[in-house]
Amino acid sequence: MVAASILAPVFAASRAKPTRPAPEPVADSTAYKGAIIVDAATGNVLFEDRADAVNPPASMTKLMTFAVLHDRLASGALTLQTPVTVTAADSKIGGSQVWLKQGEVFPVEELLYAMMIHSANDAAYALARTAGGSVEAFVGLMNAKARELGMTHTTFRSPHGLPPATRHVADGDLTTPRDFSLLCRHLLLTTDVLKYTSIKARDFGDGIRAEPVKMTNSDHLIGHVAGVDGLKTGFTNGAGFCLSATAQRNGRRIIVVSMGSADSKTRDLKVTELIERGFAALPPGGPAFVAQPSAAAPAAPGSATPASPMTAAAPTTTAPAAAKPGASDSAIQFSIPPAKKK
């Protein structure tokens, strides 16, 4: 459990009813290499600090993998039930994984949960290979999507975010906090990414494997900071600790992207502070966040919510704790487990 003395400065604004406008977020040269806060409804930047600094996204890369998979599902090239047969190459991907074995068969959606909850690199690789015909072709689709979204300082070279074989940062996936905020906003507006990223725990392979893998979400803010329901963490030695986070309160939603923190505790505490400050910085009377139907997956006639190709029966999950009324005005405490690669 993080000591109260550590959390107190971060959450002081949450405990007391302010008598004056909350201060602007302060640039922090030690907590991250770059960060940005965006109003998800309008795309307006609420705060930025070195938001165009280029850095590896590590496993946050899987958000773009998800975006391309959503397009493939929307086009009908795949369905959530499409069987994926694991190859030898899939089974040899390192880092965080669900230990896929050659010859196993899983539906696309089961691998999606593994990729987004457990940050499984083997699942991301298998999905990319299946959806693109080859991993190389899929990475081409990732870069095309980045250009479509205006991510001008982004290059993808993998579907999972692991370091390149050369171990040279310049040879791997590269992006910026600003670019990644564009991707996050696109996902929130046009896909059901939160269906996957908001889940705290789930078993992988339940009913398929003799011994399912217990998966735990690597985003420890979910269920502990009011309104947080995604999106994705990332860590490699070259990238540092990264987090694309989103939270919704009282109909307003913000996006925070932080890249290059020295450790997970610093990252999580700073992102939590930026979330609190971001909501305080939202202009009163601004528009509520409303997801829009994807052009590739239009809403059904008379439907008030987007029709998504990524919708299926809800799995057995441990859902985030529901925020109580006034939760955003109460102190928030959570423990942050030791850092580990993902």
C-alpha positions as CSV (number, residue, x, y, z in Angstrom):
1,M,0.0,0.0,0.0
2,V,1.4,3.4,-1.0
3,A,2.0,5.4,2.2
4,A,-0.5,8.1,2.9
5,S,2.3,10.7,3.1
6,I,3.2,9.9,-0.5
7,L,-0.4,10.1,-1.8
8,A,-1.4,13.2,0.1
9,P,0.2,15.8,-2.2
10,V,-1.3,14.0,-5.2
11,F,-4.8,13.8,-4.0
12,A,-5.1,16.9,-1.8
13,A,-7.2,18.6,-4.4
14,S,-9.6,15.6,-4.5
15,R,-10.3,15.7,-0.7
16,A,-11.0,19.4,-0.3
17,K,-13.7,21.4,-2.0
18,P,-11.8,24.1,-3.9
19,T,-12.4,27.7,-3.2
20,R,-10.5,28.8,-6.2
21,P,-9.8,27.3,-9.7
22,A,-7.4,24.3,-9.5
23,P,-3.9,25.1,-10.6
24,E,-2.6,24.2,-14.0
25,P,-0.6,21.0,-14.2
26,V,3.1,21.7,-13.7
27,A,5.7,20.5,-16.2
28,D,7.8,17.8,-14.6
29,S,11.2,17.0,-16.1
30,T,11.8,14.0,-13.9
31,A,8.4,12.2,-13.9
32,Y,8.3,11.5,-17.6
33,K,9.9,12.3,-21.0
34,G,6.6,13.7,-22.3
35,A,2.9,14.0,-21.5
36,I,-0.4,15.4,-22.7
37,I,-3.9,15.8,-21.4
38,V,-6.8,16.0,-24.0
39,D,-10.5,16.6,-23.8
40,A,-11.8,13.4,-25.5
41,A,-15.1,15.2,-26.6
42,T,-13.4,18.0,-28.4
43,G,-9.8,17.0,-28.9
44,N,-8.7,20.2,-27.3
45,V,-5.3,20.0,-25.4
46,L,-5.7,20.8,-21.7
47,F,-2.0,20.5,-20.9
48,E,1.2,19.4,-22.7
49,D,4.8,19.0,-21.7
50,R,7.2,17.9,-24.4
51,A,4.2,16.2,-26.1
52,D,6.2,15.9,-29.4
53,A,9.1,14.1,-27.8
54,V,9.7,10.8,-29.7
55,N,9.9,7.7,-27.6
56,P,9.2,4.0,-28.0
57,P,5.6,3.2,-26.9
58,A,6.4,-0.3,-25.8
59,S,3.2,-2.3,-25.2
60,M,1.0,0.7,-25.9
61,T,1.7,-0.3,-29.5
62,K,-1.1,-2.9,-29.0
63,L,-3.6,0.0,-29.1
64,M,-2.8,0.4,-32.8
65,T,-2.9,-3.3,-33.3
66,F,-6.4,-3.2,-31.8
67,A,-7.4,-0.3,-34.2
68,V,-6.3,-2.3,-37.3
69,L,-8.0,-5.4,-36.0
70,H,-11.2,-3.4,-35.5
71,D,-11.1,-2.3,-39.1
72,R,-10.6,-5.9,-40.3
73,L,-13.5,-7.0,-38.2
74,A,-15.7,-4.1,-39.5
75,S,-14.9,-5.0,-43.1
76,G,-15.9,-8.6,-42.5
77,A,-12.4,-9.9,-43.2
78,L,-12.5,-11.4,-39.7
79,T,-15.1,-12.2,-37.1
80,L,-14.7,-12.5,-33.3
81,Q,-15.2,-16.3,-33.8
82,T,-12.6,-16.7,-36.6
83,P,-10.3,-19.5,-35.4
84,V,-6.6,-18.7,-35.1
85,T,-4.2,-21.7,-35.2
86,V,-1.0,-21.0,-33.3
87,T,2.2,-21.4,-35.3
88,A,5.7,-22.1,-34.1
89,A,6.6,-18.4,-34.6
90,D,3.6,-17.2,-32.5
91,S,4.7,-19.5,-29.6
92,K,8.3,-18.1,-29.6
93,I,7.4,-14.4,-28.9
94,G,8.9,-13.4,-25.5
95,G,8.0,-10.9,-22.8
96,S,4.5,-10.9,-21.4
97,Q,2.5,-13.8,-22.9
98,V,-0.2,-16.4,-22.4
99,W,2.2,-19.2,-23.5
100,L,0.6,-20.1,-26.8
101,K,1.6,-23.5,-28.0
102,Q,1.9,-24.6,-31.6
103,G,-1.3,-26.2,-32.9
104,E,-3.6,-24.6,-30.3
105,V,-6.7,-22.9,-31.7
106,F,-8.4,-19.9,-30.2
107,P,-11.1,-17.5,-31.5
108,V,-10.0,-14.0,-32.3
109,E,-11.8,-12.5,-29.4
110,E,-10.1,-14.8,-26.8
111,L,-6.7,-13.5,-28.2
112,L,-8.0,-9.9,-28.1
113,Y,-8.7,-10.2,-24.4
114,A,-5.2,-11.7,-23.9
115,M,-3.6,-8.8,-25.8
116,M,-5.5,-6.0,-24.1
117,I,-5.7,-7.3,-20.5
118,H,-2.5,-9.4,-20.1
119,S,-0.5,-7.5,-22.8
120,A,0.3,-10.8,-24.3
121,N,2.9,-10.4,-27.0
122,D,2.3,-13.9,-28.4
123,A,-1.5,-13.1,-28.8
124,A,-0.7,-9.8,-30.6
125,Y,1.7,-11.6,-33.0
126,A,-0.8,-14.4,-33.8
127,L,-3.6,-11.9,-34.4
128,A,-1.5,-9.7,-36.6
129,R,-0.3,-12.7,-38.7
130,T,-3.9,-13.9,-39.1
131,A,-5.4,-10.5,-39.9
132,G,-2.7,-9.3,-42.2
133,G,-1.7,-12.5,-44.0
134,S,1.7,-11.9,-42.6
135,V,3.0,-9.8,-39.6
136,E,4.9,-7.6,-42.1
137,A,1.7,-6.8,-44.0
138,F,-0.1,-6.1,-40.8
139,V,2.5,-3.6,-39.7
140,G,2.0,-1.9,-43.0
141,L,-1.6,-1.5,-42.1
142,M,-0.6,-0.1,-38.8
143,N,1.5,2.6,-40.4
144,A,-1.3,3.4,-42.9
145,K,-3.7,3.8,-40.0
146,A,-1.2,6.1,-38.3
147,R,-1.1,8.3,-41.4
148,E,-4.9,8.3,-41.6
149,L,-5.1,9.6,-38.0
150,G,-2.5,12.3,-38.5
151,M,0.1,10.6,-36.4
152,T,3.0,12.4,-38.2
153,H,5.8,11.4,-35.8
154,T,4.9,7.7,-35.5
155,T,6.4,4.6,-37.1
156,F,5.4,1.1,-36.2
157,R,7.7,-1.9,-36.7
158,S,5.9,-4.5,-34.7
159,P,2.4,-5.4,-33.5
160,H,3.4,-5.8,-29.9
161,G,6.0,-3.1,-29.0
162,L,8.9,-5.4,-28.0
163,P,12.4,-4.0,-28.6
164,P,13.9,-4.7,-32.1
165,A,16.5,-7.5,-32.5
166,T,19.2,-4.8,-32.8
167,R,18.3,-3.3,-29.4
168,H,18.6,0.1,-31.0
169,V,15.7,2.3,-30.1
170,A,15.7,3.9,-33.5
171,D,15.0,0.6,-35.1
172,G,11.8,-0.1,-33.1
173,D,8.3,1.4,-32.7
174,L,8.4,5.2,-32.2
175,T,5.7,7.7,-31.4
176,T,4.9,10.8,-29.3
177,P,2.4,11.6,-26.5
178,R,0.5,13.9,-28.9
179,D,0.3,11.2,-31.6
180,F,-0.9,8.6,-29.2
181,S,-3.6,10.9,-27.8
182,L,-5.0,11.0,-31.4
183,L,-5.0,7.2,-31.5
184,C,-6.7,6.9,-28.1
185,R,-9.4,9.4,-29.0
186,H,-10.1,7.6,-32.3
187,L,-10.5,4.3,-30.4
188,L,-12.8,5.8,-27.8
189,L,-14.9,7.5,-30.4
190,T,-15.3,4.7,-32.9
191,T,-14.6,1.3,-31.2
192,D,-15.5,-0.6,-28.1
193,V,-11.9,-0.7,-26.9
194,L,-13.1,-0.1,-23.3
195,K,-14.9,-3.4,-23.4
196,Y,-11.4,-5.0,-23.3
197,T,-9.3,-2.4,-21.4
198,S,-11.7,-1.9,-18.5
199,I,-11.5,-5.5,-17.3
200,K,-9.3,-6.1,-14.2
201,A,-9.0,-9.9,-14.4
202,R,-10.0,-12.7,-16.6
203,D,-9.0,-16.3,-17.3
204,F,-7.5,-17.0,-20.8
205,G,-8.5,-20.2,-22.5
206,D,-11.3,-21.0,-20.1
207,G,-13.1,-24.0,-21.5
208,I,-10.4,-24.4,-24.2
209,R,-7.3,-25.3,-22.1
210,A,-7.1,-27.7,-19.3
211,E,-5.4,-25.0,-17.2
212,P,-6.5,-21.5,-18.1
213,V,-4.0,-18.6,-17.6
214,K,-5.2,-16.1,-14.9
215,M,-4.8,-12.7,-16.5
216,T,-4.5,-9.4,-14.5
217,N,-4.7,-6.0,-16.1
218,S,-1.4,-4.2,-15.9
219,D,-3.2,-0.8,-15.5
220,H,-3.4,-0.5,-11.8
221,L,-5.4,2.7,-11.9
222,I,-8.5,0.8,-13.0
223,G,-10.9,0.4,-10.1
224,H,-8.7,2.7,-7.9
225,V,-9.0,6.1,-9.5
226,A,-12.5,7.4,-10.1
227,G,-13.7,6.9,-13.7
228,V,-10.6,5.2,-15.1
229,D,-11.5,2.5,-17.6
230,G,-8.4,2.1,-19.9
231,L,-6.5,2.2,-22.1
232,K,-2.9,0.6,-22.0
233,T,0.4,0.4,-20.2
234,G,3.8,-0.2,-21.6
235,F,7.3,-0.9,-20.5
236,T,10.7,-1.8,-22.0
237,N,14.1,-0.6,-20.9
238,G,14.3,1.7,-23.9
239,A,10.8,3.1,-23.5
240,G,10.6,3.5,-19.8
241,F,7.2,3.2,-18.2
242,C,4.4,4.5,-20.4
243,L,0.6,4.8,-19.9
244,S,-2.3,5.9,-22.1
245,A,-5.1,6.4,-19.7
246,T,-8.7,7.6,-19.9
247,A,-11.3,8.5,-17.4
248,Q,-15.0,9.6,-17.5
249,R,-16.8,11.6,-14.8
250,N,-20.1,13.3,-15.0
251,G,-20.3,12.8,-18.7
252,R,-16.9,14.4,-19.4
253,R,-14.0,12.2,-20.6
254,I,-10.3,13.0,-20.7
255,I,-7.2,11.2,-22.2
256,V,-3.8,11.3,-20.5
257,V,-0.7,10.0,-22.3
258,S,2.6,9.8,-20.3
259,M,5.8,8.3,-21.7
260,G,9.2,7.5,-20.4
261,S,8.8,7.4,-16.6
262,A,11.7,5.9,-14.6
263,D,9.5,3.5,-12.7
264,S,5.9,2.3,-12.5
265,K,5.1,4.0,-9.2
266,T,6.2,7.4,-10.5
267,R,4.2,6.8,-13.7
268,D,1.0,5.9,-11.9
269,L,1.2,8.7,-9.4
270,K,1.9,11.3,-12.0
271,V,-0.8,10.1,-14.4
272,T,-3.3,10.1,-11.5
273,E,-2.3,13.7,-10.7
274,L,-2.7,14.6,-14.4
275,I,-6.2,13.0,-14.4
276,E,-7.3,15.0,-11.4
277,R,-5.8,18.2,-12.9
278,G,-7.3,17.4,-16.3
279,F,-10.8,17.3,-15.0
280,A,-10.3,20.5,-13.1
281,A,-9.1,22.2,-16.3
282,L,-12.1,21.2,-18.4
283,P,-14.1,24.4,-19.2
284,P,-17.5,24.5,-17.5
285,G,-20.4,23.7,-19.7
286,G,-18.3,21.9,-22.3
287,P,-19.8,19.1,-24.4
288,A,-20.2,15.7,-22.9
289,F,-18.3,12.8,-24.4
290,V,-20.4,10.7,-26.8
291,A,-18.9,7.9,-28.8
292,Q,-19.7,8.1,-32.5
293,P,-20.5,5.1,-34.8
294,S,-17.5,4.0,-36.9
295,A,-17.9,4.6,-40.6
296,A,-16.9,1.0,-41.0
297,A,-19.6,-0.1,-38.6
298,P,-22.6,2.2,-38.7
299,A,-25.2,2.2,-35.9
300,A,-28.3,0.2,-36.4
301,P,-31.4,2.3,-37.2
302,G,-32.8,3.9,-34.1
303,S,-29.8,2.8,-32.0
304,A,-28.4,5.3,-29.5
305,T,-25.1,3.6,-29.3
306,P,-22.5,2.7,-31.8
307,A,-22.9,-0.7,-33.5
308,S,-19.5,-2.4,-33.2
309,P,-18.2,-5.5,-34.9
310,M,-16.4,-6.3,-31.7
311,T,-19.4,-7.2,-29.6
312,A,-20.0,-10.6,-28.2
313,A,-21.3,-12.3,-25.1
314,A,-19.7,-10.8,-22.0
315,P,-17.1,-13.1,-20.5
316,T,-16.7,-13.9,-16.8
317,T,-14.7,-10.9,-15.5
318,T,-13.8,-8.9,-12.5
319,A,-15.2,-5.5,-13.4
320,P,-13.8,-2.2,-12.1
321,A,-15.3,-1.1,-8.9
322,A,-18.2,1.2,-9.6
323,A,-17.5,4.8,-8.6
324,K,-19.7,6.0,-5.8
325,P,-21.5,9.3,-6.0
326,G,-19.0,12.0,-5.3
327,A,-16.1,9.6,-5.7
328,S,-14.1,12.2,-7.6
329,D,-14.2,14.3,-4.4
330,S,-12.8,11.7,-2.1
331,A,-9.3,10.6,-1.3
332,I,-8.0,7.8,-3.5
333,Q,-5.5,5.2,-2.3
334,F,-4.0,2.3,-4.1
335,S,-1.1,0.0,-3.9
336,I,1.3,-0.3,-6.9
337,P,2.9,-3.7,-7.4
338,P,6.6,-3.9,-8.3
339,A,7.6,-3.1,-11.9
340,K,7.7,-5.9,-14.4
341,K,8.1,-6.0,-18.1
342,K,5.1,-6.0,-20.4
